[in-house]
Amino acid sequence: MSPSPVMPGNRRGHLMPIGGAEDKANNPRILSHFLEICGGEQARIMIIPTASQLPETGPLYADLFLDLGAERALFTEINERSDCDDELLLEEMDIATGIFVTGGNQLRLSGILGGTPVGQKLRRRSAEGIPIGGTSAGAAMMSQHMIAGGSSGLSPREDGVNLAPGIGLINTAIIDQHFSQRDRLGRLLTALSYNPFLIGIGIDEDTAFLIDGDNCGEVIGSGAVTIIDASELSHSSRSSAGAGAAISLLDIRLHVLAEGGRYEMQTRQATIR
């Protein structure tokens, strides 16, 4: 699934993938920033808690956004593919000024939302300029090629990652989350060995990578974002590696960006403030 085309005169909305475990109480600046780009006190946030099977997840985020000053924050229970045909839900997505997808299991997101009117509406609303945020699983699902699981460790390995189709809000990058906390460098490198064209984005906890309509990302939060550019890869042993073997990858560029760091995805240039 690819992003919806942007019509003439429009600009694609911001994407805010969050690495998970964002501060919700002491300093909720990531959620506050998302609220601001959605309209501040005029924001109408639609929350999709499908990835989580905890009944308190939707109400928790609704209360958080209301406490931060949103005009409206609604959550909807989408637990079956048939729920995605609800006309009232689709109308709420049409009037939302921002959509937020919670954490949990990203395979629930792709399996329940993929190919449905809700999945299509997410891509269409993004193309119309509406910001879409997602934490943990909600960040992973933004990619066209989604990391669904894999092993921890620094080294890429033949069996180091499980991939699945994502919702397809972005098709130039593949996103991983809880990145340094769960030691996920190896699995992101493995994912890039399948398709070196993609940009690897590994996001730490309590950290967001805010991607604007020009595909420029900026780091917000207490952690770092790891950017891997494999576009000049000169050698990969991916196709010849035995089962479970380590993979050789030569001539990869890697950037680690703390808050304020920026990355231009079109030119593949990193800068710091």
C-alpha positions in Angstrom: 0.0 0.0 0.0 1.4 3.3 -1.1 0.6 6.9 0.1 -2.3 8.6 -1.5 -1.3 11.2 -4.1 -1.4 14.8 -3.1 -3.8 16.9 -5.1 -2.6 20.2 -6.7 -2.7 23.0 -4.1 -2.5 20.6 -1.2 0.5 19.7 1.0 0.9 16.3 2.7 0.3 16.4 6.4 2.9 15.9 9.1 3.7 12.4 10.2 4.8 12.0 13.8 6.2 8.5 14.5 7.0 8.1 18.2 9.3 5.5 19.6 6.9 4.5 22.4 6.8 5.2 26.1 6.4 9.0 25.6 6.2 11.0 28.8 2.5 11.4 29.5 2.6 13.0 33.0 5.7 15.0 33.9 6.6 16.6 30.6 4.2 15.5 27.8 5.9 17.8 25.2 5.7 15.2 22.4 1.9 14.9 22.7 1.7 18.7 23.2 3.6 19.3 20.0 1.3 16.9 18.1 -1.7 18.8 19.5 -0.3 22.1 18.4 0.3 21.0 14.8 -3.3 19.7 14.8 -4.7 23.1 15.7 -4.1 23.6 19.4 -7.2 24.7 21.2 -9.2 24.1 18.0 -7.8 20.6 17.6 -10.2 17.7 17.0 -8.2 14.5 17.6 -9.4 11.0 16.5 -7.7 8.2 18.4 -7.3 4.7 17.0 -6.4 2.2 19.8 -6.7 -0.9 17.6 -3.2 -2.1 18.2 -3.9 -2.3 22.0 -6.2 -4.9 23.5 -6.3 -2.9 26.8 -9.7 -1.2 27.2 -8.2 1.7 29.0 -5.9 2.8 26.1 -8.4 4.8 24.1 -9.9 6.7 27.1 -6.3 7.3 28.4 -5.2 9.2 25.2 -8.6 11.0 24.9 -8.2 12.3 28.4 -4.5 13.3 27.8 -5.4 15.4 24.7 -8.3 17.0 26.4 -6.2 17.9 29.4 -3.6 19.4 27.1 -6.3 21.7 25.6 -7.8 19.9 22.6 -11.3 21.1 21.7 -12.3 17.4 21.1 -10.7 14.0 21.5 -12.6 10.9 20.6 -11.5 7.3 20.4 -13.2 4.5 18.5 -13.0 0.7 19.2 -12.0 -1.0 16.0 -11.5 -4.7 16.9 -12.8 -6.3 13.7 -12.5 -5.5 10.0 -16.2 -5.1 9.8 -15.9 -2.1 12.3 -14.0 -0.2 9.6 -17.3 0.1 7.5 -18.9 2.3 10.2 -20.1 5.4 8.4 -20.1 7.5 11.6 -16.4 6.5 12.2 -15.5 7.6 8.7 -17.3 10.9 9.1 -15.4 11.5 12.4 -12.1 10.9 10.5 -13.2 13.4 7.9 -13.7 16.2 10.4 -10.7 15.4 12.6 -7.8 17.8 12.5 -5.4 15.1 13.6 -5.4 11.3 13.9 -3.4 9.4 16.6 -2.7 5.7 16.5 -1.7 4.1 19.8 0.8 1.3 20.6 0.3 -2.4 21.0 0.7 -5.0 18.2 1.3 -3.6 14.7 0.0 -6.8 13.1 -3.4 -6.0 14.6 -3.2 -2.7 12.8 -2.2 -4.2 9.4 -4.6 -7.1 9.8 -7.6 -5.2 10.9 -7.2 -1.8 9.0 -5.3 -2.9 5.9 -7.4 -2.6 2.7 -10.5 -1.3 4.6 -12.2 2.1 4.3 -10.4 3.2 7.5 -7.0 2.3 6.1 -7.8 4.1 2.9 -9.1 7.1 4.8 -5.8 7.3 6.8 -3.8 7.6 3.6 -6.3 10.0 2.0 -6.5 12.3 5.1 -2.6 12.4 5.2 -2.6 13.5 1.6 -5.1 16.2 2.4 -2.8 17.7 5.0 -4.0 16.2 8.2 -1.2 15.3 10.8 -1.1 11.7 11.8 0.8 10.6 14.9 1.5 7.1 16.1 3.4 5.6 19.0 5.3 2.3 19.1 3.1 0.0 16.9 1.4 3.1 15.6 4.8 4.4 14.4 5.8 1.1 12.8 2.6 0.8 10.8 3.2 4.1 8.9 5.8 2.4 6.6 4.7 0.7 3.4 7.1 -2.1 4.4 6.5 -2.7 8.1 8.8 -4.3 10.7 6.5 -6.8 12.4 9.1 -8.4 14.7 12.7 -9.7 14.9 15.6 -10.4 17.1 17.7 -8.0 19.2 21.4 -7.3 18.7 23.8 -5.1 16.8 24.5 -7.4 13.8 22.2 -8.0 10.8 21.3 -11.6 10.4 19.6 -13.7 7.7 16.6 -14.3 10.1 16.9 -11.1 12.0 13.6 -9.4 11.0 10.0 -10.2 10.1 8.4 -7.9 7.6 4.7 -7.4 6.7 2.8 -4.8 4.7 2.1 -1.6 6.7 -0.6 1.0 6.2 1.6 2.9 3.7 1.7 6.5 4.9 5.3 6.7 3.8 7.1 4.5 1.2 10.6 5.9 1.3 11.5 4.8 4.8 11.0 1.9 7.2 10.5 2.7 10.9 11.5 0.9 14.0 10.7 1.9 17.6 11.9 1.3 21.2 15.1 1.4 19.3 18.1 1.7 21.6 16.1 0.4 24.6 15.5 -2.9 22.9 18.7 -3.1 20.9 17.1 -3.1 17.5 20.0 -1.9 15.2 20.5 -5.4 13.8 16.9 -5.9 12.8 16.7 -2.5 11.1 19.9 -3.3 9.2 18.5 -6.6 8.2 15.3 -5.0 6.9 17.4 -2.6 4.8 19.3 -5.5 3.3 16.0 -6.6 1.6 15.7 -3.1 -0.1 18.6 -0.7 0.3 16.5 2.0 -1.4 14.7 2.6 1.9 15.8 4.9 4.7 16.0 3.2 8.0 14.6 5.3 10.9 15.1 3.9 14.4 13.3 5.9 17.1 14.1 5.8 20.8 11.5 5.8 23.6 10.1 9.3 24.6 11.3 10.5 21.2 9.5 11.5 18.0 10.7 12.1 14.4 8.4 14.8 13.0 8.2 14.5 9.2 6.8 17.4 7.3 5.2 17.6 3.9 8.6 18.0 2.2 9.9 14.8 3.8 12.2 16.6 6.2 12.3 15.1 9.7 13.2 16.7 13.0 13.9 15.0 16.3 11.8 15.9 19.4 12.2 14.3 22.8 14.7 13.0 25.3 16.3 10.2 23.2 17.8 9.9 19.7 16.8 8.9 16.2 19.1 6.6 14.3 19.1 7.2 10.5 20.5 4.5 8.2 21.1 5.3 4.5 22.0 2.2 2.5 21.5 3.8 -0.9 25.3 3.5 -1.7 25.6 -0.1 -0.5 28.4 -1.7 -2.4 28.1 -5.2 -1.2 25.6 -7.4 0.7 25.8 -11.1 1.5 22.0 -11.2 2.1 21.3 -13.5 -0.9 24.1 -16.0 0.0 23.8 -16.0 3.8 23.0 -19.4 5.4 20.1 -19.8 7.8 20.6 -17.6 10.8 24.0 -16.3 9.6 25.3 -12.8 10.0 25.1 -10.6 7.0 27.9 -8.4 5.6 26.8 -4.9 4.4 29.4 -2.5 3.1 29.3 1.3 2.6 26.3 2.2 4.8 25.9 5.7 6.2 24.6 6.0 9.8 23.5 9.2 11.6 22.5 9.5 15.3 20.4 12.7 15.8 19.4 14.1 19.2 16.7 16.7 19.7 16.8 19.4 17.1 18.7 17.2 14.6 17.2 17.2 11.1 17.3 14.9 8.2 16.3 15.8 4.6 14.9 12.5 3.2 15.0 13.8 -0.4 18.7 14.8 -0.4 19.6 12.3 2.4 21.5 15.0 4.3 21.6 15.3 8.1 22.1 18.5 10.0 22.2 19.6 13.6 21.1 22.8 15.3 
